[in-house]
């Protein structure tokens, strides 16, 4: 019985801290987006604070990748998954960051091309180590040729 009380107190303290962290994350999300988007509502409450921190970090202005290009990359991935929600979000946000219709089309073409060639080399089980040597040789050749 002596051990039960401290365990209960620790559990209650952690639960209160988890609730505070959730409420803080929820408030930040509402301040950022003007509402608590359903994608965050659908996330487990105890995991939301960490997920929100990760989201903020990757979407921050300090990110190495400029916002428009981040959104275009995410659009290419979203299209391959495929995820209609993500495609809509990333097209909308990419355009808000200045992406043109042509940039969006080319992004999707690059994604499709990557998937196409990935299917060919994966399906034919091309030796990965031999492939690496081929690519390095091709890059060396193209670099030397560009200097001519």
N, C-alpha and C positions, 0 to 999 in steps of 0.2 A: 504494500500500500504506500509505503514511503516513496518508492520509485515512481509510482503512477502519477502523483501530483506534479513533479517536475516535468515529466513527459507531456502531460496535458498542458501545462503552462507554456512549454516550448512550442507545442503544436498550435496553441491559440495565438502566440506571438507571431509565428511564421505565417499563419493564415491571415492575420491582420496586415502583415507586411506585404503579402501577396496581393491582397485586396487593394492596398494603397498603391502598389506598383501598377496594377491593372487600371485603377481610376486615373492615375497620372498619365498613363499611356493613352487611355480613352480620351482624356481632355486634350492632350497634345494632338491627337488625330483629328478631333473635332475642330480645333483651332487651325490646323493645317488645311483641311479639306472643306470646312464649313458644315460638315456632318460626320457621323460615324458610319463610314462606308460598310456595306454588307460583307465585304471580304474580311474586314476586321471583326465584325460581329460573328462571323462563322468560325473564327479561330478560337481555340481553347483559351479560356480566360487566363489560366495560370501561365500559358506560354506567350501570350500577346505582348507583354512588356519587352521580352527579348526579341521577338519578331519585329516589333516596332523600332527598336534600336537599330537592328540590322537594316531595315527598310530606310530609315533616316540616313544612316551612314552611306549606303550605296546610292541614295538619291541626292546627297548633299551637294551644294555648290563646290565643295572642296574635292569632289571626286575627280580623278585623273581624266576620266572620259567625259567629254562635253555632253550635256543633256540630250541634244538632238541625236547624237550617235548612240548613246545608251539606249534610247527609246527604239531606234531603228534595229539595233542588235536584238533587243527583247522582242520586237515584232517578228523578226526572222525566226526566233526560237518558238514564239507563241504560235506561229503559222505551221510549224513543223509538228507541234505536239498533237493535234491542233486544239486551240482553246479560243472559242468565240469571244469570251469575256476579255481575255488578254489581248486578242487582236484588236478589238474595239478600243480598249484602253490605250494601247501603245500607238495605234494610228492617231487617235485623238490627241494624245500628249505630244507625239512627235511633231504633228502639225502645229501645236501650240508653241513648240520650240523652233519652228521655222522650216520643218521638213516639207519639201514639195511633193506633189503627186509623183513626179518622175523619180525622186529619191526613194520614195516608198516602193514604187514598182521595181526599181533596181535592187533594193534591199531584198525583196521577195524573190527576185530572179537569182541573186547570189545564194540565198538560202536553198532554193530549189536545186541549183547547180551543185552545191555542196552535198545535198542529200543524194542526188543522182550519182555522182562519182563515188561517194561513200558506199552506196549500194553495190556498185560495180566492183570496187576493190575488196570490200568485205565479203561479198557473196562469192567471189572467185578465190578467196583466201590468199590474196597476194601476200607474200612474206614481208612482214613489217620491217625487219632489219634491212632487207634488200631494198625496200621502198625508200627508207631513210637515206640510204647511200645514193640511190637514183636522184632523189630530190636535191640533195646537196650538190651532186654533180651537175644537175641541170641549172641550179642557181649560179654555180661557179662559171659555167659556160655562158649563161646569159649576161652575167656581170662583165666577163672579159669581152664578149661581143659588143656590149654597149660602149666600151671604151674605144672601139675601132673608129 
